[in-house]
Amino acid sequence: MPLNLPTGLRNLPRETRLFRAPGRVNLIGEHTDYNQGFVMPAAIDFSCWVGLTPREERKLRVRSENTSQSAEAELGGAEPKPCGEWSDYPIGVAVMLERSGFALPGADLLIQSEVPLGAGLSSSAAIEVSVGYALTRLAGREIGLKELALICQRAENEFVGARCGIMDQFTACFGRAGQAILLDCRSLEYRALPLPPSIDLVVCNTMVKHRLASGEYNLRRAECEQAVRILSTVVPRVASLRDVTVEVLKTHQNLLGGTVYRRARHVVTENERVLAAADALERADIAPLRALMAESHRSLREDYEVSCRELDTMVEIAGALSGVYGARMTGGGFGGCTINLVDRAHTAAFRRAVIERYEAATGLRPEVYVCQPSDGVGELIRGGGSDA
């Protein structure tokens, strides 16, 4: 676990315990999670840190070093209500832990995050998981990482009000240095996938987020659900697009209509791409990922229609550079980031070229984050060790 603490969490009292959870990037498998499909995320070495100090009264006091804002919530009485601010994430986790039978003691939480906000690197899940892990440790109760991930997802779904899948919280819990994760979003079974040590995960932020994103996201989910309703009337045991093959889609294309058919085709073929990418990594053959990631981006652009000019431009620029083993958009779409697998010997040149060419093409100066696969949530043992 990294020991370079953020400035705001250095020189804390000895009774303060330190915890961290990572952000994540999704290598391939987009818009498959809420269709009970497969995803391939990796935890990254950008973390949310939490300094936890016990207090006698059953009150939770949280402070963000990033925003210099504080909030409080009583424990054990009437449930706090969401206020639409950043504090909903840590307080929402406390609420869900209490609902799950954890009698939490009071605490002061000092939170500082290195995960870039709004970049699609799951800063919210990093906050939720680090806080949830810290509070359960303070309560003296062990919690399985899968249970922790599900509780944190509930906090975001039910308290914050965001309909996220399980991928982000699961990755923050189960990430491992040097590895990606193949996650089955239906069963929550997973396995670690080795990533070549010479590869950097380079995230390029387009610096745009188009306003239609949230409404179009909900529409895509509805279109996928419509495809399942139609197909389930003619194909037994179809409970989600996870249960559908390309052949079944082609056979019943006329029932679905053009738009719904394309949405379903993206999800079904994306699941196939994730499994093919996992097979390649397990064979220590990274070469197929270039074509798989390119096809993923094409499908997201043409079938799912969640890309945009800036994302397409960024992917096109990356694809023309040396040392790139794969490039595509990552996240919900309509702006945000691309993920690029780059040979470390070429990373510096890649970063310079992307910044220069993207700015020339769009007038926007991108942010570029060079990441390494990281361990999941854990406690930093004061003095240098870790329980991760």
N, C-alpha and C positions, 0 to 999 in steps of 0.2 A: 504494500500500500504506500502511496506517495507520502512523504513527510514534509514537503514544502507547503506549510500552512499558509492560508491567506493572511494578510496583514492584520485584519480585524480579529483573528482568533489566536494570535500569538500573545504570550505573557498573561494567560488566563490563570485564575486561582487554581490551586491544586485540586480542589474538590470538583472542578468542572471536568466533565467527561467529554471526549471528542468523538464524533461519528461522521461518516461520509457515505454518500451514494453517488454513482456516476450518471452522467447523461448517456445518451445512446444515439447511434446512427443505424439506419436500416439499409443493409447492403442490397437486398432484393426481396420482393414480396410486398407490393404496395396495394392497399385497399383489399387485401385478402384476410386481414385479421378479423374484421366484423362479419366475414363470410365463412368463419370457422375453418380457414385455410392455413397455409404455411407462411412463415416469415423467417428472415435471416438477419437479425440485428446483431450488433456488437456494442457492448459498453465501452465508453471512451474515457480518456484520462482528463476530462473536465468534470469536476465534482461539485456537489453541494455539501458544504460542511456545516455541522451543527455542534455548538458548544452547549452542553446541558448542565445546569446547576440546580440541585434539589432546593425546594422551599417548603416551609412547614405548612402553610395554608394550601388547600386544594384548589389552586388557581394556576392556569397556564399563562405565562407571559412570553410573548414572542417578539423578537426584534430582528429586523433585516439590516445587515450592514450595507447591503447594496442600495437600499432606498432610505436608510436612516429613519424608518417608520416602525412603530410598535403597536401591538394589539394585545388584549387580554381576554381570557375566557374562564368562567367558573366551571369547575368540574364537580360532578356528583349531584348537581341540581337540574334546573331547566336547561335543556340543550341550547347552546349558542346557535344563532342564526347566521347564515352567510351574509356578507356585506358587499360582495363584489370586488374585494381587494385581494392582494397577494396573500394576506393572512388566512384566507379561506382554505388554502392548501394545508398548512400545518394544523389549523384548528379542526378542519374537516377530518383529518386523520385521527385526532384525539377523540372526536365524536364517534367515529366508526369503531375505534378500539373499545370505547366504553360500551357501545351497543353490543360488542362481541364478548363482553364479560370481563374486560380488563378494568380493574379499579385503579385508575392512574393516580399516583401521587402528584403533588404540585411541582412545578419546575419553571425555571427561566431558560428560554431557548434563544441562543444567539446564532443567527443563520447568515451564512455568506456563501454565495454560489459563484462558481467560475463558469457555469454552463451559459453560453450566450442566450439571451432572452429572444424569443420570437424567431429562432433560427431552425426550428424543427429538430432540435437535439434533446428534447424532452426535459427541459428545465423543471417542469411541474412535477414529473414523476421522481426526479432526483430529490426535490424537497420532500415529497410525500414519504418516500422510502427511508430517507435518512432520519426524518422526524419519527416515523413509526417505529423504526428499529431502536432509536434512542429511548423513546417512551416505554417500550416493552422491557428494555434492559433495566431502566430505572425502576419499573414495577417489579423486577425480580422474576419475571415469567419468561420462559423460553417460548418462542414462536417459530413455527416452520416458515421458511422463506416463501413457499407457495401461498400459505395463508396470509402472510404479510403483504404479498403482491396483490392478492384479491381484496384485502381490506383497503389498501391504498387506491385500488381501482374504484371501489365503492365510494370512497371519499370524493373522488373526482366526478363520478357519475351522479351521486345522490346529493352531495353537499355543494360542490362547486357548480355542478350542472352541466358538465361536459361529457358527451357520450363517447369517451375513448374506449378502445379495446384494452386487452391485457398486456400487449407487447411491451409497452414502455416500463411499467412497473416490474414486470417479470425480468426484463433485462437488467434493470437497476439492482435486482436481487441476485440474479444468477450469473452475471457477467464474470468472465475469467480473462486474465491477462493473456494475450497472444491468441485468443480464440473468438470466433463468432458463435452464434447459437442457432440451431435449427429448431424452431418452436412450432409445435402443432397447437394451433389456437383453439381447437375443440377439446382435446384431451389434456392439454398442458404438459404432455410429454415432450422432452427436449433432449438434444444431445449436442455436445460441444464439437465445433469444427475448427481444425487448426488453420490459422492464417500464416502465410509465409512471413518470417521475421524481417525480411527485406522490404516488405510492403508498408507504405503509409496509407492511412485512411484520410484522404484530403477532402474536406467539406468546403464547398464554395457557396457563399451566400449571395444571391442575386440582389439583395437589398430591396426587393419589392414583395408586397403581399397584396394581391388584388381583393377588392372588397367582396366580390361574389363568392369567396372561398367557403364560408360557413353554409350558406344556402345551397350551393351546388353540392357540397359534401352530403348534406341531408338528402338531397335529390338522388344522388348516386346510390345511397343506401336503400332508398325507396325503390329505385329501379331494380336493384339486385333482389330485393324481397319480392317484387312483382314477378321476376323471372322464376324464382323458386315456386311461387304460388301456381304459375302456369304449368311448369314442368312437373310438379308433384301430382297434377291431375292425369298425366299420361305416363309417368315413369314412377314405379313404386319406390318408396323409401328415400325420396329426395327431400331432405330436411334443410339443406343449404346448398349453395353452389359448390361447396366442397364435394358433394356427392355426384357431381355432374362431370361427364367427360366431353371432350371435343366432338366425338362422334354423336353423342346424344344431342348436343347443341345443334349440330348440322342437320340432324334428322328432323328436329322440331323448330327449325329457324323460322318457318312461316307463322308459327303460333306466337312467337315472341315479338315479331316486328323488328325493324331495323335498329332503332336506338337501344332497346332493351337487349336485343341479341348481342350487340357490340359490347355493352357493359358486362354481360355474362361471359362473353368470349375473353375479355381481358382477365377476369378473375380466374377462369378455368385454366387458361394458358399460363398465367402468372404462377399459379400453383405448380405447374409442370416445370417452369423455369427455376423456381426455388429448389425443387428436388434435384434437378439436373446440376445446379450450382453446388449443392451440398455434396453430391456424388463426386464432382470434380475436385473439391477441396479435400475430401477424404482420400482421393487418389493422389494428392499433392500435385494436381495439374491445374494451374490457375488460368491457362490459356483459354478454355471455353468461356470464362466469365466475361470476356470482352463482348462476344456476340450475344450472350444471354442478357447482359445489362443493356446493350443497345436495343435489343428486341423488347425488353421491359419498357424502356423509355418510349419506343415507337408505339407500343400498345397503350401506354398511359396517355400519349398525345392523341392518337387517332381513334382508339376504341373507347377509352374511358374519358377522354377529353378533359383532362385536369392539368395539362401543361400550359405554358404560355410562351410568348416570344422570348422573354428573358431566359427562362429555363432552357428552351431549345438552343438559344445562342450559346449559353454556357456549356452545354453538352457538346455542341458542334466544335467549339474551341478546344475543349479537352480532348476530343477524339482525334484531333489533328496533331497532338503533341507527342513527343517521344516518351517512352517509359510508362505509358498509361495502359493498364490491364482491364479497364472498364470504367464507364461513366454513364450516369443516368440521374434523373431527378430523384429526390428522396422526400418522403413526407406526403402530406395531403395534396399539395399542388397549388396552382394559381400563384406561383411565386415561391419564395423560400430558397431551398438549397439543392445542390447536386452533391452526390457522393462519387468520389473518384478513387480507384485503386491505383497507386502510383509507386513505381520502383523508387526506393529511397534515394538512390543516386541521382534521380531526375527531379526530386521534389522541389528543390529551390528554384530550378529553372522553370518548372511547371507553374509554381506560384507566381513568379514574375510575369510569365507570358499570359496567364489567365487574367491577372489584374490589368495589364496593359491592353490586351485585345478586347476584353469585355467592356472596359471603360470607353475604348474607342468606338465600339459598336453601339453602346447604349447610353453613354453619358453618365453612367452610374459607376462608382468605384466599389467593387465587391470586397467583402471580407473573406479571408481564406484561413481555415483552421486545419492545422496538421495534427492528426489524432493517432493515438495508439490504442489497441484493445486493452481494456482495463478490468480489474477485479470489481465485483459487485460490492454491495453494502457491507460495512464493517465498522468496528470501533478501533480507534487509534489508542493503543496502550501508551500512556504517557511515559516517556523514556525511550520510545523508538519502535516498539513492536506493534502488532496488529492481531486482531482475532479473526480477520477476514478469511 
